[in-house]
Amino acid sequence: MKEKVILAYSGGLDTTVIIPWLKENYDYDVVCVCIDVGQGNELDGLEERARLSGAVKLYIEDVIDEFCDDYVVPCVQANAVYENKYLLGTSMARPVIAKRLVEIARAEGATAICHGATGKGNDQVRFELGIKALAPDLKIIAPWRIWDISSREEEIDYCHAHGIDLPFSMNNSYSRDRNLWHISHEGLELEDPAAAPDYDHLLVLGVSPEKAPDEGEIVTMTFEKGIPVSVNGKEMKVADIITTLNELGGKHGIGIIDIVENRVVGMKSRGVYETPGGTILLEAHQQLEELILDRSTITLKKEMGNKFADVVYEGKWFTPLREAIQAFIESTQQYVTGEVKFKLYKGNIIKQGTTSPYSLYNESIASFTTGDLYDHRDAEGFINLFGLSLKVRAMKMAEVEKNKK
């Protein structure tokens, strides 16, 4: 009996070519696994395509709710954003995909897992670190680091030579990755940092701010312990909240970023990311936190959130460090409960009011009118102590200067 290999399968040209290549070079039975994290109609027709390409079996695994509940929510609670812009759309989907690939490899008795990530990108790191952490005994095969194929034309020729005549076009388009949280775009004019993006041709989830409606739209959200639970008064599971916010945000030109980021492998790359719902969700969560968390907690949480973003971006989800940071983040979310209202208008999210039963905002203290809990005269003693080190240093420096004369 032949050994089995699990192929992370999308149905695109790259993973289609890999099927006959694995059979030819390793004599494996190829089991294709497509992990559904919200790619939408990209999954249409995969069964026939996998069969015609020579796979012995195809799994289509719906992990959308697991992705949203166990991977997206912790990133939202952490306010995790990589390099101040990237909302980790591709990054946080990779560990749930790796986890499911390993589970199916165990069920099938496979000896290897194969992925179609290139040797220049981040995904090879994320997939392989996940697999190593969960199944260190499994062999990992990365064809793009091994084979001699170097172009789309050569891939199509390889398919034809192995009796696969699927309708792959030679169109020159963007390289995209899509899930429920976002869609990324790379390639074409984006490879030149000096070139402006062609948004009319590029955008998928929404419109540019210029083409958004001239009238804003009020949206209300509620959270319980840092987890979103409703939009405009309707309670929904997290996946449906993201879907709803994607529609609202896309309509109003929310969440389009153009970034030159630093990849794990050392190079810089430019991409345009559309994250309409995620951008709204993170902004709403932060609006609520600033009402509830104390200054010291917010300060440390920002540092931990940035570290959490780095850990996720680098593919280190299945590590003690990620678990430890997440435990801290979750402890800060105990009272992050309340309602956030905002207006969406031409790419902007504009506050319209925030309420929480755990709000630390006290009008009596904050008001210019003197309240019972704050005596203006107390500030003098506080400032004297708060600035004591500055005063002592200034006195010492004055003494030093005097002694020089």
VMD Tcl script that draws the C-alpha trace (Angstrom):
set ca {
  {0.00 0.00 0.00}
  {1.27 3.44 -0.93}
  {2.02 6.03 1.69}
  {-0.32 8.98 1.90}
  {0.44 12.68 1.82}
  {-1.99 15.38 2.93}
  {-2.02 18.32 0.53}
  {-3.27 21.72 1.68}
  {-5.46 22.28 -1.36}
  {-7.13 25.39 -2.76}
  {-7.96 24.16 -6.25}
  {-5.83 26.83 -7.87}
  {-3.09 26.19 -10.40}
  {-0.28 25.83 -7.84}
  {-1.93 23.13 -5.74}
  {-3.28 21.38 -8.85}
  {0.22 21.01 -10.29}
  {1.46 19.67 -6.97}
  {-0.83 16.59 -7.17}
  {0.85 14.92 -10.20}
  {4.24 16.20 -9.03}
  {3.85 14.40 -5.68}
  {2.72 11.21 -7.39}
  {5.62 11.34 -9.83}
  {8.38 12.24 -7.38}
  {7.25 10.43 -4.20}
  {4.76 7.80 -5.43}
  {2.27 8.97 -2.79}
  {-1.49 8.69 -2.72}
  {-2.53 12.34 -2.51}
  {-5.32 13.29 -0.11}
  {-6.43 16.87 -0.76}
  {-7.68 18.95 2.16}
  {-9.36 22.31 1.63}
  {-9.90 24.21 4.87}
  {-12.84 26.60 4.64}
  {-12.09 29.75 6.65}
  {-14.54 31.84 4.64}
  {-13.17 31.85 1.09}
  {-16.72 31.93 -0.32}
  {-17.21 30.80 -3.91}
  {-13.52 29.87 -4.25}
  {-14.59 26.40 -3.06}
  {-17.01 25.80 -5.94}
  {-16.20 22.76 -8.12}
  {-13.28 21.53 -6.03}
  {-14.36 17.87 -5.85}
  {-14.28 17.32 -9.60}
  {-11.10 19.36 -9.98}
  {-9.26 17.29 -7.33}
  {-10.46 14.03 -8.87}
  {-9.41 15.03 -12.40}
  {-6.02 16.08 -11.06}
  {-5.35 12.64 -9.58}
  {-6.20 12.96 -5.90}
  {-7.57 9.86 -4.16}
  {-9.75 11.86 -1.80}
  {-10.85 15.41 -1.02}
  {-11.83 16.83 2.34}
  {-13.60 20.20 2.54}
  {-13.52 21.21 6.18}
  {-15.64 24.09 7.48}
  {-13.73 25.65 10.39}
  {-15.21 29.17 10.09}
  {-16.67 29.26 13.60}
  {-13.52 27.79 15.16}
  {-11.44 30.33 13.23}
  {-13.57 33.23 14.46}
  {-14.08 32.10 18.06}
  {-10.64 30.70 18.87}
  {-8.29 32.73 16.67}
  {-9.94 36.00 15.61}
  {-11.46 36.84 19.00}
  {-8.14 36.62 20.92}
  {-6.55 38.93 18.33}
  {-9.41 41.41 18.70}
  {-9.19 41.29 22.49}
  {-5.45 41.96 22.22}
  {-6.01 44.77 19.68}
  {-3.28 42.95 17.76}
  {-2.08 44.89 14.72}
  {1.24 44.15 13.01}
  {3.44 47.17 12.31}
  {0.57 49.52 13.23}
  {-1.46 48.63 10.14}
  {-1.90 44.95 9.27}
  {-4.83 43.27 11.01}
  {-3.31 39.77 10.68}
  {-5.95 38.39 8.30}
  {-3.79 35.71 6.70}
  {-1.61 35.21 9.78}
  {-4.33 34.14 12.19}
  {-5.95 31.74 9.70}
  {-2.80 29.66 9.23}
  {-2.70 27.97 12.66}
  {-6.28 26.69 12.44}
  {-5.50 25.35 8.95}
  {-2.31 23.65 10.17}
  {-4.20 22.14 13.10}
  {-6.86 20.62 10.86}
  {-4.26 19.32 8.38}
  {-2.56 17.47 11.22}
  {-5.86 16.05 12.49}
  {-6.71 14.66 9.04}
  {-3.17 13.36 8.58}
  {-3.64 11.36 11.79}
  {-7.06 10.09 10.72}
  {-5.72 9.03 7.31}
  {-2.48 7.56 8.63}
  {-0.50 9.89 6.38}
  {3.26 10.23 6.69}
  {3.63 13.72 5.22}
  {1.93 17.07 4.76}
  {2.51 19.21 1.69}
  {1.78 22.92 1.21}
  {1.97 25.23 -1.79}
  {3.52 28.26 -0.10}
  {6.47 29.82 -1.88}
  {10.01 30.04 -0.56}
  {9.80 33.82 -0.28}
  {6.70 34.28 1.85}
  {5.54 34.11 5.43}
  {3.09 31.24 4.98}
  {5.77 28.55 4.69}
  {6.95 29.59 8.15}
  {3.45 29.66 9.65}
  {2.34 26.30 8.22}
  {5.53 24.51 9.11}
  {5.86 25.88 12.65}
  {2.26 24.81 13.29}
  {2.86 21.31 11.92}
  {6.14 20.92 13.82}
  {4.47 21.97 17.07}
  {1.53 19.57 16.67}
  {3.10 16.64 14.79}
  {6.91 16.70 14.88}
  {7.06 13.23 13.33}
  {5.34 14.18 10.07}
  {7.41 14.98 7.01}
  {6.80 18.41 5.46}
  {7.06 18.87 1.70}
  {7.31 22.35 0.14}
  {7.47 21.92 -3.67}
  {8.29 25.56 -4.40}
  {11.58 25.07 -2.54}
  {12.36 21.88 -4.48}
  {11.05 21.77 -8.03}
  {12.37 23.47 -11.17}
  {9.04 25.00 -12.19}
  {9.43 28.78 -12.26}
  {6.39 30.27 -14.00}
  {2.66 29.94 -14.50}
  {3.27 28.90 -18.09}
  {5.50 26.02 -16.95}
  {2.87 24.96 -14.42}
  {0.20 24.76 -17.12}
  {2.57 22.84 -19.43}
  {3.26 20.39 -16.59}
  {-0.46 19.83 -16.10}
  {-1.02 19.19 -19.80}
  {1.92 16.77 -19.91}
  {0.24 14.77 -17.13}
  {-3.18 14.67 -18.72}
  {-4.74 17.50 -16.71}
  {-6.60 19.84 -19.05}
  {-8.41 22.06 -16.58}
  {-9.31 25.61 -17.72}
  {-6.50 27.58 -16.14}
  {-6.18 31.01 -17.71}
  {-2.98 32.89 -18.43}
  {-4.43 36.09 -17.02}
  {-2.08 38.40 -15.23}
  {-3.87 39.18 -11.99}
  {-3.19 40.02 -8.36}
  {-2.05 37.36 -5.92}
  {-4.84 37.20 -3.37}
  {-5.63 35.47 -0.10}
  {-9.18 35.59 1.22}
  {-10.98 34.47 4.34}
  {-13.93 35.72 6.37}
  {-11.78 38.40 8.02}
  {-10.08 39.98 5.00}
  {-8.67 39.79 1.52}
  {-5.07 40.62 0.61}
  {-3.74 41.80 -2.74}
  {-0.15 41.61 -3.98}
  {1.52 41.88 -7.39}
  {1.03 43.95 -10.57}
  {1.39 47.71 -9.90}
  {1.70 47.05 -6.16}
  {5.21 45.69 -6.71}
  {6.32 49.27 -7.30}
  {6.09 51.25 -4.02}
  {6.01 54.46 -6.07}
  {2.83 53.42 -7.91}
  {-0.68 54.22 -6.70}
  {-3.02 51.23 -6.33}
  {-5.66 50.80 -9.03}
  {-8.57 50.60 -6.60}
  {-11.18 50.38 -9.37}
  {-9.58 47.14 -10.52}
  {-8.35 45.87 -7.16}
  {-11.07 46.11 -4.49}
  {-13.25 43.08 -3.80}
  {-14.96 43.57 -0.42}
  {-15.92 47.20 -0.77}
  {-15.42 50.55 -2.46}
  {-12.90 53.34 -2.06}
  {-13.91 56.16 0.31}
  {-14.48 58.45 -2.68}
  {-17.17 56.10 -3.99}
  {-18.83 55.52 -0.61}
  {-22.29 57.03 0.06}
  {-22.45 60.75 0.81}
  {-24.53 60.02 3.89}
  {-23.08 58.33 6.97}
  {-24.61 55.33 8.75}
  {-24.99 54.85 12.51}
  {-24.02 51.42 13.88}
  {-24.38 50.11 17.42}
  {-22.44 47.16 18.84}
  {-22.37 45.39 22.18}
  {-19.61 43.37 23.81}
  {-19.52 40.98 26.74}
  {-16.11 40.35 28.32}
  {-14.40 41.62 25.19}
  {-16.38 39.39 22.83}
  {-18.76 41.01 20.30}
  {-22.34 39.79 20.77}
  {-24.62 42.06 18.72}
  {-24.85 44.55 15.87}
  {-27.70 47.07 15.74}
  {-29.57 45.23 18.46}
  {-29.40 41.80 16.83}
  {-27.46 39.13 18.71}
  {-25.29 36.94 16.48}
  {-22.38 34.53 16.65}
  {-18.98 36.07 15.95}
  {-18.78 34.78 12.36}
  {-22.10 36.44 11.50}
  {-21.04 39.67 13.20}
  {-17.90 39.79 11.05}
  {-19.98 39.08 7.92}
  {-22.42 41.86 8.82}
  {-19.64 44.35 9.58}
  {-17.87 43.44 6.32}
  {-20.99 44.46 4.39}
  {-21.38 47.71 6.34}
  {-17.69 48.58 6.22}
  {-17.27 47.67 2.57}
  {-20.20 49.90 1.66}
  {-18.57 52.89 3.37}
  {-14.96 52.38 2.24}
  {-13.70 51.24 5.66}
  {-10.54 49.22 6.29}
  {-8.40 49.63 3.16}
  {-4.69 49.79 3.93}
  {-1.61 49.99 1.72}
  {1.49 48.77 3.56}
  {5.12 47.91 2.92}
  {5.63 45.31 5.62}
  {8.63 43.40 6.91}
  {8.19 39.70 6.23}
  {9.49 37.04 8.60}
  {12.01 35.89 5.99}
  {13.69 39.30 5.92}
  {12.41 41.07 2.83}
  {9.97 43.92 2.52}
  {6.78 43.39 0.56}
  {3.94 45.67 -0.42}
  {0.30 44.70 -0.21}
  {-3.16 46.19 -0.07}
  {-5.46 44.65 2.53}
  {-9.22 45.00 2.77}
  {-10.49 44.37 6.29}
  {-13.75 46.32 6.57}
  {-15.45 44.34 9.34}
  {-12.26 43.73 11.27}
  {-11.34 47.40 11.25}
  {-14.75 48.30 12.70}
  {-14.56 45.52 15.27}
  {-11.13 46.54 16.54}
  {-12.07 50.22 16.70}
  {-15.29 49.45 18.61}
  {-13.41 47.19 21.05}
  {-10.79 49.86 21.71}
  {-13.46 52.51 22.24}
  {-14.99 50.35 24.94}
  {-11.64 49.51 26.56}
  {-10.62 53.14 26.91}
  {-13.72 53.70 29.03}
  {-13.11 50.69 31.29}
  {-9.43 49.84 31.68}
  {-7.22 51.85 34.00}
  {-4.17 53.70 32.73}
  {-1.53 51.21 33.88}
  {-3.42 48.24 32.40}
  {-3.92 50.01 29.07}
  {-0.21 50.89 28.90}
  {0.96 47.32 29.49}
  {-1.79 45.87 27.32}
  {-0.58 47.91 24.36}
  {2.88 46.40 24.73}
  {1.47 42.90 25.09}
  {-0.86 43.43 22.13}
  {2.06 44.42 19.92}
  {3.98 41.35 21.05}
  {0.92 39.18 20.45}
  {0.72 40.56 16.89}
  {4.39 39.68 16.30}
  {3.89 36.16 17.65}
  {0.87 35.54 15.41}
  {2.53 37.09 12.35}
  {5.60 34.89 12.83}
  {3.56 31.69 12.98}
  {4.20 31.00 16.68}
  {0.58 30.35 17.67}
  {1.25 26.94 19.22}
  {3.79 28.19 21.73}
  {3.87 28.79 25.49}
  {4.49 32.49 24.80}
  {1.24 32.92 22.86}
  {-0.65 31.08 25.61}
  {0.89 33.26 28.31}
  {0.17 36.55 26.52}
  {-3.37 35.42 25.76}
  {-3.93 34.56 29.42}
  {-2.93 38.11 30.37}
  {-5.15 39.58 27.65}
  {-8.14 37.50 28.74}
  {-7.71 38.65 32.34}
  {-8.06 42.26 31.16}
  {-11.34 41.49 29.41}
  {-13.37 40.53 32.48}
  {-15.20 43.87 32.56}
  {-15.00 44.89 28.90}
  {-18.77 44.86 28.55}
  {-20.98 47.57 27.13}
  {-22.34 49.33 24.06}
  {-20.45 51.24 21.39}
  {-22.11 53.55 18.87}
  {-20.35 55.04 15.85}
  {-20.93 56.49 12.41}
  {-19.42 55.02 9.23}
  {-18.64 57.72 6.69}
  {-16.30 57.62 3.71}
  {-13.57 55.48 5.25}
  {-13.99 56.93 8.76}
  {-15.34 55.46 11.99}
  {-16.68 58.37 14.04}
  {-17.61 57.98 17.72}
  {-21.23 58.51 18.64}
  {-21.10 57.49 22.30}
  {-19.98 54.58 24.50}
  {-21.61 53.16 27.63}
  {-20.65 50.44 30.10}
  {-21.77 49.36 33.58}
  {-18.04 49.14 34.39}
  {-17.04 52.57 33.08}
  {-14.30 54.25 35.11}
  {-15.29 57.63 33.76}
  {-16.68 59.70 36.61}
  {-18.35 62.93 35.54}
  {-18.11 64.38 39.03}
  {-14.33 64.00 39.00}
  {-13.71 64.85 35.33}
  {-15.97 67.90 35.22}
  {-14.51 71.39 35.53}
  {-16.98 71.86 38.34}
  {-15.39 70.79 41.64}
  {-16.90 67.55 42.88}
  {-16.81 65.72 46.20}
  {-14.08 63.24 45.17}
  {-11.49 65.71 43.93}
  {-10.04 68.75 45.67}
  {-7.98 70.97 43.37}
  {-5.66 71.78 46.29}
  {-4.57 68.13 46.45}
  {-2.87 68.51 43.05}
  {-0.05 70.67 44.48}
  {1.24 67.93 46.79}
  {0.91 65.34 44.02}
  {2.91 67.46 41.58}
  {5.61 68.10 44.18}
  {6.08 64.37 44.70}
  {5.58 63.41 41.04}
  {8.22 65.91 39.96}
  {10.60 65.45 42.89}
  {13.22 63.56 40.90}
  {13.21 66.26 38.22}
  {13.70 68.98 40.82}
  {16.49 67.10 42.62}
  {18.32 66.53 39.32}
  {17.98 70.19 38.33}
  {19.37 71.24 41.71}
  {22.29 68.83 41.34}
  {23.10 70.03 37.79}
  {23.00 73.64 39.00}
  {25.43 72.71 41.79}
  {27.76 71.01 39.31}
  {27.78 74.04 37.04}
  {28.45 76.33 39.99}
  {31.43 74.21 41.11}
  {32.93 74.42 37.60}
  {33.29 78.17 37.93}
}
mol new
graphics top color blue
foreach p $ca { graphics top sphere $p radius 0.5 }
foreach p [lrange $ca 0 end-1] q [lrange $ca 1 end] { graphics top cylinder $p $q radius 0.2 }
display resetview
